[in-house]
Amino acid sequence: MPANKKYLTRSRWARTSKFLAAFFGGYVTTSALFMGFSVLLNPGIVFWTGSYLAFIIWMALMLLVYQVRRAWVSWIILTGITVVSALVFYLGK
């Protein structure tokens, strides 16, 4: 059953941007989240928990990117989460 054309993105740039945001942005955001958690909590516990949860959070962020209508909004969301996590990591050290 083919997809409804009104829900498909016509712009090649938007499709590429969403893919890059989902794949690389989700990975960087997941890494930043666990770096921020390692400052707030015990780093050993965060390491072992992160090894199991990182893939799940990465996939959730990928789904989040594709749920957002515009590619630039998804980039803003991922960048915001990454900046907050990086600030927690930086200020916590």
Salt bridges, closest charged atoms under 4 A:
none
